[in-house]
Amino acid sequence: MTTNPYQAYANSRALWERASRVMPGGVNASARYNAALGHALYFERGEGAYLYDRDGRRYIDLLTSHGASLLGHGHPAVVKAAEAALTRGILAAYETELQVRTAEKTLALFPGAEMMRYTCSGTETTWHALRIARAFTGKIGVVKFEGHYHGVNDTVGFSHWPKVAEAGAAESPVPVADSAGIPPYAADYLTVLPFNDAAALERTLREKADTLAALIMEPVNYDSCGICAQPEFLRLVRELTRELGIVLIFDEILSGFRVGPGGAMASTGIYPDMTCLGKAYGGGLPLSAILGTREIMMMCTPVGPALQSGTYNAPPLLVAGAEAFLDTIAAPDFYPHLNELAERLYGGMREVFARRGIRAWVQGVGARFGLLFGLEREPLNYRDIAAQDWEMARRFHLACLKRGVYIMFKSPHHGFSSAHTLADIDLTLDVMDDAAAEIAQKR
Ligand SMILES: Cc1ncc(COP(=O)(O)O)c(C=O)c1O
């Protein structure tokens, strides 16, 4: 085991320097830059629960493609379905029976949804969903919660993880753009609220109801380390939006399929008007979807006035991944296996941190979790998680990486796949124990 990361990652580092000449930062998504290492890692392949990098190292993968690889890398059912789709001519922009059959299977899992459309990325999906909601209500305003993430589109590209000093009072945050280049006027149409704050919610929705088209939210806010909507808060969100004619959109791009076969709709019985799916849904292939009630989805062209189209909407190759994914998670032992892994991992992590005297909160929800250093109680909103100890987090993540567990510093969430075994979890816990001992020593 080397303690010099640059030496250990020599091939990755060389490739990163080469990549940086042709791709900004040497990456195609800023989240792939490894802030703990100071460069990106480059991989040869993935297999099940494992990643293999350019320096010949094997990792247990706890990033799982930011949640897209819930079945692990290269699940045989997904590979087989994709291969079959390839032999039919890589149809890019055509309808086949596959899209219909997979839509039927998808809608069967989301009881409040009646119709759907496929897109590729989550960013497109939330953007389309908001346009459809605006067309349906004839209003433009959107409400989102501080700490929630809905992709990089300008409509909701605000206040994911703002600097607290710039974000206003906790009970009435101001929108802070996540990026340069977002037109300032976009903020005029957006209201940002604190999560799980019933008083702020009711006051604002009643005050602005005439201008609000939609409220979009992550029912499990994995993008702030797995904060859960409190049941009474979620009920209030549903009651108020219904009463005030505001379309309720559950962004389940990350939370869908994570704790059970449906989304929050299936697990809480609270039905939104629209749902966005993505990530795990394509079995690792880039497929997303917008689901909604018939009345709302019929706003889409060609039957309604909201233009909804795209050359790469629903290529059979990607939809085949989703069908294989849905068939795989329908196996009776799929979720019991995930639950067993979750229990072992989260319980084990809590023991590790207690043993090593490290103040850390493990926020495990289904197959994904947040890890918060310096916290001792369950976080309820973004301001709670913003107070975490980043330096401790950086050192822990780097110490795990060096020992062969791929866990990404600054990712709000981590997780495992169905390809992970109890033995992988035990190995992960051994690594975490060593890593925790290292960072405890250097305090
Ligand atoms: C809840 C949520 N919505 C939307 C997105 C955007 O999805 P994509 O990265 O596919 O554009 C993400 C991605 O992290 C997400 O977690």
The ligand as an ORCA input file, in Angstrom:
! r2SCAN-3c Opt
* xyz 0 1
  C     -32.489     14.082     -8.317
  C     -31.765     14.345     -9.608
  N     -32.420     14.977    -10.607
  C     -31.832     15.236    -11.784
  C     -30.528     14.867    -12.019
  C     -29.889     15.158    -13.344
  O     -29.717     13.951    -14.035
  P     -28.612     13.835    -15.187
  O     -27.280     13.864    -14.510
  O     -28.926     12.527    -15.858
  O     -28.809     15.003    -16.091
  C     -29.801     14.216    -11.008
  C     -28.396     13.831    -11.218
  O     -27.593     13.709    -10.326
  C     -30.441     13.960     -9.774
  O     -29.795     13.367     -8.759
*
